[in-house]
Amino acid sequence: MDRFLAKAIQVQGLNTIDSQLESNTVVPFKNDGQHHYSIKDIKPELQMQALFDKEIIISLSDSDHDVIQTQNSFLSIVLTANLQFDNKFEQFDDSYKDGVILFVGLKSGSNIIREYTVYHRERTINESLQNDAAIESFIYNTIKPKEIEEAIGQQTKVPYLMPVRFKIQEPLDDLLIFSAIKDYPNGMFGDLKIKFKINPNAFVIAQVHPTVSLAKYYTMNKDELLSSGQQKLMDIDLFFRNWSLTFQNTKQFTQLGCAADLIISIRTEQLTPNGLNNLVCDISPVTVSIKNYEVTEVTANMAGYKATDACLARVRDFFSTKAFIVPAQRVETWPFPISATLTRIRTSQNIPLSHVTDFVLLFPKDTKCITCFENPCYQNMQLMTCGRSFPDMPMNTIDQQFFQLQRNVNNLDLLFEATDEFENALTTPGNTATRRLNAHTDLTSFMISLQCKRNSNGTLTFDGLDTMNQNISIELFGALIYQGVTDNYQNVDINGKRPPPPILCTVHDTFWLFSPNHGGSCYYDTTHSFNEVVNEIGA
């Protein structure tokens, strides 16, 4: 179930959506004793390999199952790509190259899907963009400088290319459109398919801190190290004694296509004839991007089971006169037209609102950013629309009240636990009034969530914001806390680059309506409110 509905249902005494849905079920689905739970590997309808930007169509159900367990099913995607580097990793001494790691992967497995369309019995249901950075599932691939040097060492021209292979496992219920579907009786309601495209721009890079990765590497390979002679031991000792805080490389995620300050060389240089050495660490801006990619394998790993004939018959009879309703969500993105100035932001967007339950604000520092967003450090910030202000009082994005506001809006006080990355992004400033601070951990999971549901007599009303398909102005304003050279948001790089406009995301409640009639029917409702749908359930 989705996080935005969960708390409000609890507040209104409806328990959970799970219990609401269970009240619809006449008899729980049971194994009939002659069949067993199984996982079916389903291949795509289109022939692999899928080249750049090609659609992939795959079934999400199998005739051997009466019921699909969506919460236990996942997509497995394998793709090969050429990473493109505009700088060369070279001159890593043998003592250091095996322990220095460059992470290339995804902040969230769900980000690998750029867009998708769902089909029910060969009929298109709806098309929706995958939500950015929605799931805290990290699928990764590590690249060592040694491998990079071997792959690009003989190339003499910039950019340098390196082939890599990624294997991603995407839980099906990580997609918002399937987030609340658990046991889906495909044998009664009909088969589902999904058509999707890969999102190569979702990958991120991060260089693991050398003192951490080298310590771990040599701890794991201690026996080999001790038998390799004294030189490596001396080099390692030199490294840990001479590592300096002045070596300021980027210590957080960077979107592919954006520049990051990476360590491109670690070596020793002799200072005196008697053998006194010095540690040299070269740091330089590096832009890593995906030049091209190819999807070589896709599999839908669908868990499911058989149900008793008596159970299926009773459930089919019950839902022949009443729809089986499952909640979902969709997110729409609306970039503001005007960027922030050096002192403040004031911009507006004219869009229609349809049962919008939440606003989410994102602050990219580059147009290529789709999963990496940092705290812009604003004060007196509010969003205004429909004659209301969100939140009620202006926000300061680095104070304790703002942190508590985000905990409440995202249900972190009752139902969910915040990830370290999200809490760090909310609580760790990037600068002070006198200087910019160097991030010691990842701070790129920042977003501002604003709840639109009204509070009425201590309960939340599920009306959302709805303008009957008419455009309405949404205004965002605020002032920078820190200005000038200490401002981390406006000073994207040393060349005077400025950030693009912020992005407004609107969160809408949607609903699946299934019926066994006519061989199985399906409708994806994006026009009714939660109250209207719940009233239909209880009718």
Secondary structure as UniProt FT lines:
FT   HELIX           3..11
FT   TURN            12..13
FT   HELIX           17..22
FT   TURN            23..24
FT   STRAND          38..42
FT   TURN            52..53
FT   STRAND          56..59
FT   TURN            63..64
FT   STRAND          67..85
FT   HELIX           94..97
FT   TURN            98..99
FT   STRAND          102..106
FT   HELIX           109..112
FT   STRAND          113..120
FT   TURN            121..122
FT   STRAND          123..129
FT   TURN            132..133
FT   STRAND          139..143
FT   HELIX           145..152
FT   TURN            153..154
FT   STRAND          160..171
FT   HELIX           172..174
FT   HELIX           176..178
FT   TURN            179..180
FT   STRAND          183..184
FT   HELIX           186..189
FT   STRAND          192..198
FT   HELIX           200..202
FT   STRAND          204..207
FT   HELIX           210..220
FT   HELIX           222..226
FT   HELIX           230..242
FT   TURN            245..246
FT   STRAND          254..255
FT   TURN            256..257
FT   STRAND          259..270
FT   TURN            273..274
FT   STRAND          277..305
FT   HELIX           309..319
FT   STRAND          324..335
FT   STRAND          344..352
FT   STRAND          356..362
FT   TURN            367..368
FT   STRAND          378..385
FT   TURN            386..387
FT   STRAND          388..395
FT   TURN            397..398
FT   HELIX           400..409
FT   TURN            410..415
FT   HELIX           420..427
FT   STRAND          448..451
FT   STRAND          454..456
FT   TURN            457..458
FT   STRAND          459..461
FT   TURN            462..463
FT   TURN            468..469
FT   STRAND          471..480
FT   HELIX           484..486
FT   TURN            488..490
FT   TURN            494..495
FT   STRAND          503..515
FT   HELIX           517..519
FT   STRAND          521..525
FT   HELIX           530..538
//
